[in-house]
Amino acid sequence: MTDFSAGLADDGVLEPALTPACALPRLALAASALEELARESGRTEAGYARYHATMHALHLCRDDATAQQRNWLTSRAYPIEESLIPELTPEIDHTEALPPDAFIALVRSRATATGRLGHPLVVQLGSGAATLDDVRLFVFHNWRRANAFYELLADFARRLDVTQAQPLYRNLFDELGCGPGMQAHPLTMQKTMRHLGLEARIDAWEPLTAGQAYLNNRARCMRHGSLAWGWALCFCLECITSTAHAHLDRLFRDFGLPEEARTFYQLHSTLDVEHTREFEGAIAAGVTSLDDQRTFLRSVEHHQRLSLRYFDAIWARKQDGFVLTVENRLG
């Protein structure tokens, strides 16, 4: 397992609180320290980096003995983090709840406006000028976004009633390879990683602050008291996946990756079309009030904002000449 202590803010408060026998006063002190880190994240770049590294460490740690403590600590920081998220862009704001069909149409148009397929990072991969190191760098970060997606879905699904949860459990059925001849999607992506000489650890550390912020937001949304935050994230992660992964499958095929190393991308180029349709039905039925619709769209905008910052950071890393080596393939 990865040692996450290096990701925790170096204040001597949080790490001692992450022990099974931690006393309540020490845990309360750690919560106060984390809340202050959250406030500082909105004031300085250094504070932003310290906060997201700390939250990433807390989210990524897989120690069952301290899971309840970590979940409680992060829950204390989420409201402060949310207070720093920009309000909904005025041009897509509305003053009355939209009918289901109109809302889904608006959601579809906003969620597909991310522009990731036109990002220099993706364009360069298909330009003919990409190297194997460029592919490695992209997949290195893609693994950190994709390998534990099923855990996010499960975390969200358990909070829904039986009718709302159906689309998520059908999605999980596919994600975990439960059908005849199917294989769990993280296992198919492990083949991509192995082909490229990358380590495929479920607790792989994301080294970029922008990536940590992106991943932290996904956890916050799936655990939010308002289900609209979580539904928006689910929809964003599914609705562009088919187009994006079909594109990546073609790029990787042209680059010479064998079919076995592209299975993850081939699967997601088709399965997520149906997943998106099912999510749309659940969203149309469950996100009906004006407040929930506005929250949903705010969540979409913030996810897109963080996603593009993440791609910008990977692109900047490449422009700086960074190359993954045996020493740094874990981060």
C-alpha positions as CSV (number, residue, x, y, z in Angstrom):
1,M,0.0,0.0,0.0
2,T,1.1,3.5,-0.7
3,D,2.3,5.6,2.3
4,F,-0.1,8.6,2.2
5,S,1.5,10.5,5.2
6,A,3.6,12.6,2.7
7,G,0.3,14.0,1.3
8,L,-1.0,15.2,4.6
9,A,-0.5,18.8,5.7
10,D,2.7,18.9,7.8
11,D,1.1,20.4,10.9
12,G,1.5,17.4,13.3
13,V,-2.3,17.3,13.8
14,L,-3.9,15.2,11.0
15,E,-1.6,12.2,10.9
16,P,-1.8,11.3,14.7
17,A,-5.7,11.5,14.3
18,L,-5.6,8.7,11.7
19,T,-5.0,5.9,14.2
20,P,-7.7,3.4,15.3
21,A,-7.5,4.4,18.9
22,C,-7.6,8.2,18.4
23,A,-9.3,10.0,21.2
24,L,-12.2,12.3,20.3
25,P,-10.5,15.6,21.4
26,R,-7.6,14.8,19.0
27,L,-10.0,14.0,16.2
28,A,-11.8,17.3,16.8
29,L,-8.5,19.2,16.7
30,A,-7.7,17.5,13.4
31,A,-11.1,18.5,12.0
32,S,-10.5,22.1,12.9
33,A,-7.1,22.0,11.2
34,L,-8.6,20.6,8.1
35,E,-11.4,23.2,8.1
36,E,-8.7,25.9,8.3
37,L,-6.8,24.3,5.4
38,A,-10.1,24.4,3.4
39,R,-10.4,28.1,4.1
40,E,-6.8,28.7,3.2
41,S,-7.3,26.9,-0.1
42,G,-9.4,29.9,-1.3
43,R,-6.7,32.5,-0.3
44,T,-3.4,31.3,-1.7
45,E,-2.1,28.8,-4.3
46,A,0.1,27.2,-1.7
47,G,-3.0,26.7,0.5
48,Y,-4.9,25.3,-2.4
49,A,-2.1,22.8,-3.1
50,R,-1.8,21.8,0.6
51,Y,-5.6,21.3,1.0
52,H,-6.0,19.2,-2.1
53,A,-3.0,17.0,-1.4
54,T,-4.4,16.4,2.1
55,M,-7.9,15.6,0.9
56,H,-6.5,13.3,-1.8
57,A,-4.5,11.4,0.8
58,L,-7.6,11.0,3.0
59,H,-9.8,9.9,0.0
60,L,-7.2,7.5,-1.4
61,C,-6.2,5.7,1.8
62,R,-7.7,2.2,2.0
63,D,-7.2,1.5,5.7
64,D,-10.5,0.1,6.9
65,A,-9.5,0.7,10.6
66,T,-9.6,4.5,10.0
67,A,-12.3,4.7,7.3
68,Q,-14.9,6.3,9.6
69,Q,-12.5,8.9,10.9
70,R,-11.4,9.9,7.4
71,N,-15.0,10.1,6.2
72,W,-16.0,12.3,9.1
73,L,-12.9,14.5,8.7
74,T,-13.5,15.1,5.0
75,S,-17.2,15.8,5.6
76,R,-16.2,18.7,7.8
77,A,-14.2,20.3,4.9
78,Y,-16.7,19.7,2.1
79,P,-19.1,22.6,3.0
80,I,-16.1,25.1,3.1
81,E,-14.8,23.8,-0.2
82,E,-18.3,24.1,-1.7
83,S,-18.6,27.7,-0.5
84,L,-15.6,28.5,-2.8
85,I,-17.2,27.1,-5.9
86,P,-18.4,29.8,-8.3
87,E,-22.1,30.3,-8.7
88,L,-24.0,29.2,-11.8
89,T,-23.1,31.1,-15.0
90,P,-26.0,33.6,-15.5
91,E,-26.6,32.6,-19.2
92,I,-27.8,29.1,-18.2
93,D,-29.5,30.2,-15.0
94,H,-33.3,30.1,-14.9
95,T,-36.0,31.3,-12.5
96,E,-38.5,28.5,-12.9
97,A,-38.0,24.8,-12.9
98,L,-37.8,23.4,-16.4
99,P,-40.0,20.5,-17.6
100,P,-38.0,17.2,-17.7
101,D,-37.4,17.2,-21.5
102,A,-36.2,20.8,-21.6
103,F,-33.9,20.2,-18.6
104,I,-32.4,17.1,-20.1
105,A,-31.8,18.9,-23.4
106,L,-30.0,21.8,-21.5
107,V,-28.0,19.3,-19.4
108,R,-26.9,17.4,-22.6
109,S,-25.8,20.6,-24.3
110,R,-23.8,21.8,-21.2
111,A,-22.3,18.5,-20.3
112,T,-21.0,17.9,-23.9
113,A,-19.5,21.5,-24.1
114,T,-16.4,20.5,-22.2
115,G,-14.1,20.8,-25.2
116,R,-11.8,18.0,-24.1
117,L,-11.6,16.3,-27.5
118,G,-10.3,19.6,-28.8
119,H,-7.8,20.0,-26.0
120,P,-4.1,20.2,-27.2
121,L,-3.3,17.1,-25.1
122,V,-5.8,14.9,-27.1
123,V,-5.2,16.7,-30.5
124,Q,-1.4,16.1,-30.2
125,L,-2.0,12.3,-29.5
126,G,-3.7,12.1,-32.9
127,S,-1.5,14.4,-34.8
128,G,1.1,11.9,-35.9
129,A,3.8,13.7,-33.8
130,A,3.0,11.8,-30.6
131,T,5.6,9.5,-29.1
132,L,5.1,6.4,-26.9
133,D,6.1,8.6,-23.9
134,D,3.1,10.9,-24.8
135,V,0.7,7.9,-24.7
136,R,2.2,6.7,-21.4
137,L,1.8,10.1,-19.8
138,F,-1.9,10.3,-20.9
139,V,-2.7,6.8,-19.7
140,F,-0.8,7.3,-16.5
141,H,-3.2,10.0,-15.5
142,N,-6.2,8.3,-17.1
143,W,-5.7,5.3,-14.8
144,R,-6.0,7.6,-11.8
145,R,-9.3,8.9,-13.1
146,A,-10.8,5.6,-14.1
147,N,-9.5,2.7,-12.0
148,A,-11.8,3.2,-8.9
149,F,-14.8,4.7,-10.8
150,Y,-16.9,1.7,-9.6
151,E,-16.3,2.7,-6.0
152,L,-17.7,6.2,-6.7
153,L,-20.9,4.7,-8.2
154,A,-21.3,2.3,-5.3
155,D,-20.8,5.1,-2.8
156,F,-23.6,7.1,-4.5
157,A,-25.9,4.2,-5.3
158,R,-26.2,3.1,-1.6
159,R,-27.7,6.5,-0.8
160,L,-30.6,6.2,-3.3
161,D,-33.9,4.4,-3.0
162,V,-34.5,1.3,-5.0
163,T,-36.0,3.0,-8.1
164,Q,-33.4,5.7,-8.3
165,A,-30.5,3.3,-7.8
166,Q,-31.4,0.9,-10.7
167,P,-29.4,2.7,-13.4
168,L,-26.3,2.8,-11.1
169,Y,-26.4,-0.9,-10.3
170,R,-26.9,-1.8,-14.0
171,N,-23.8,0.4,-14.6
172,L,-21.9,-1.4,-11.8
173,F,-22.9,-4.7,-13.4
174,D,-21.0,-3.7,-16.5
175,E,-18.1,-2.0,-14.6
176,L,-17.4,-5.1,-12.6
177,G,-17.7,-7.5,-15.5
178,C,-20.6,-9.5,-14.0
179,G,-22.0,-10.9,-17.3
180,P,-20.9,-14.1,-19.1
181,G,-17.5,-13.5,-20.8
182,M,-17.2,-10.1,-19.3
183,Q,-14.2,-8.7,-17.3
184,A,-14.1,-6.0,-14.7
185,H,-13.1,-2.7,-16.4
186,P,-10.2,-1.9,-14.1
187,L,-8.8,-5.3,-15.1
188,T,-9.0,-4.5,-18.8
189,M,-7.3,-1.2,-18.2
190,Q,-4.5,-3.0,-16.3
191,K,-3.7,-4.6,-19.6
192,T,-3.2,-1.2,-21.1
193,M,-1.0,-0.2,-18.2
194,R,1.1,-3.4,-18.4
195,H,1.6,-3.0,-22.2
196,L,2.9,0.5,-21.6
197,G,5.2,-0.5,-18.7
198,L,3.1,1.3,-16.1
199,E,2.2,0.1,-12.6
200,A,-1.6,-0.3,-12.1
201,R,-2.2,0.2,-8.4
202,I,-5.7,1.0,-7.1
203,D,-4.2,3.4,-4.6
204,A,-2.0,5.2,-7.2
205,W,-1.2,8.7,-6.2
206,E,-2.1,11.6,-8.5
207,P,0.9,14.0,-8.4
208,L,-0.7,17.1,-10.0
209,T,-2.6,19.5,-7.8
210,A,-5.2,20.0,-10.6
211,G,-5.7,16.3,-10.7
212,Q,-6.1,16.0,-7.0
213,A,-8.7,18.8,-7.0
214,Y,-10.6,17.0,-9.9
215,L,-10.6,13.7,-8.0
216,N,-11.5,15.3,-4.7
217,N,-14.5,17.0,-6.3
218,R,-15.8,13.7,-7.5
219,A,-15.7,12.3,-4.0
220,R,-17.4,15.4,-2.5
221,C,-20.2,15.3,-5.1
222,M,-20.9,11.6,-4.6
223,R,-21.2,12.1,-0.8
224,H,-23.2,15.4,-0.9
225,G,-26.4,15.7,0.9
226,S,-28.0,17.1,-2.2
227,L,-28.2,14.2,-4.7
228,A,-28.2,16.7,-7.6
229,W,-24.4,17.1,-7.1
230,G,-23.9,13.4,-7.5
231,W,-26.3,12.9,-10.4
232,A,-24.5,15.7,-12.3
233,L,-21.2,14.1,-11.8
234,C,-22.4,10.7,-12.9
235,F,-23.9,12.2,-16.0
236,C,-20.8,14.2,-16.9
237,L,-18.6,11.1,-16.5
238,E,-20.8,9.0,-18.8
239,C,-22.2,11.3,-21.4
240,I,-18.9,12.1,-23.2
241,T,-17.2,8.8,-22.5
242,S,-18.4,6.9,-25.6
243,T,-17.2,9.6,-28.1
244,A,-14.0,10.2,-26.2
245,H,-13.1,6.5,-25.8
246,A,-13.9,5.7,-29.4
247,H,-11.6,8.5,-30.4
248,L,-8.8,7.2,-28.1
249,D,-9.3,3.6,-29.3
250,R,-8.6,4.8,-32.9
251,L,-5.6,6.8,-31.8
252,F,-4.1,4.0,-29.8
253,R,-4.8,1.5,-32.6
254,D,-3.1,3.8,-35.1
255,F,-0.2,4.0,-32.6
256,G,0.2,0.3,-32.7
257,L,-1.3,-0.8,-29.4
258,P,-2.7,-4.4,-29.7
259,E,-6.4,-5.0,-29.2
260,E,-5.9,-6.5,-25.8
261,A,-4.4,-3.2,-24.6
262,R,-7.3,-1.2,-26.0
263,T,-10.2,-3.3,-24.6
264,F,-11.0,-0.8,-21.9
265,Y,-11.4,2.0,-24.5
266,Q,-13.4,-0.3,-26.9
267,L,-15.9,-1.3,-24.1
268,H,-16.5,2.3,-23.1
269,S,-17.0,3.5,-26.7
270,T,-20.3,1.6,-26.7
271,L,-21.6,0.7,-23.2
272,D,-21.8,4.3,-22.0
273,V,-24.4,5.3,-24.6
274,E,-27.0,3.1,-22.9
275,H,-25.8,4.1,-19.4
276,T,-26.3,7.8,-20.3
277,R,-29.8,7.2,-21.5
278,E,-30.7,5.4,-18.2
279,F,-29.1,8.2,-16.2
280,E,-31.2,10.8,-18.2
281,G,-34.4,9.0,-17.1
282,A,-33.4,9.0,-13.5
283,I,-32.3,12.7,-13.6
284,A,-35.6,13.7,-15.4
285,A,-37.6,11.9,-12.6
286,G,-35.5,13.0,-9.6
287,V,-34.0,16.5,-10.4
288,T,-37.3,18.5,-10.8
289,S,-37.2,21.4,-8.4
290,L,-35.6,24.7,-9.3
291,D,-33.0,24.5,-6.5
292,D,-32.0,21.0,-7.6
293,Q,-31.8,21.9,-11.3
294,R,-29.6,24.9,-10.5
295,T,-27.4,22.8,-8.2
296,F,-27.1,20.1,-10.9
297,L,-25.9,22.7,-13.5
298,R,-23.5,24.3,-11.1
299,S,-22.0,20.8,-10.5
300,V,-21.7,20.3,-14.2
301,E,-19.9,23.6,-14.7
302,H,-17.5,23.0,-11.8
303,H,-16.7,19.5,-13.0
304,Q,-15.9,20.8,-16.5
305,R,-13.8,23.6,-15.0
306,L,-11.7,21.2,-13.0
307,S,-11.5,18.7,-15.8
308,L,-10.0,21.3,-18.2
309,R,-7.6,22.5,-15.6
310,Y,-6.4,18.9,-15.1
311,F,-5.9,18.5,-18.9
312,D,-4.1,21.8,-18.9
313,A,-1.8,20.7,-16.1
314,I,-0.9,17.4,-17.9
315,W,-0.2,19.3,-21.1
316,A,2.0,21.8,-19.2
317,R,3.9,18.8,-17.7
318,K,4.5,17.4,-21.2
319,Q,5.5,20.9,-22.6
320,D,8.1,21.1,-19.7
321,G,9.7,17.9,-21.1
322,F,8.5,15.6,-18.3
323,V,8.9,11.9,-19.2
324,L,7.7,9.0,-17.1
325,T,10.6,6.8,-16.0
326,V,10.8,3.6,-13.9
327,E,11.4,5.8,-10.9
328,N,8.4,8.1,-11.3
329,R,5.7,5.9,-12.8
330,L,3.9,5.9,-9.5
331,G,3.8,9.7,-9.4
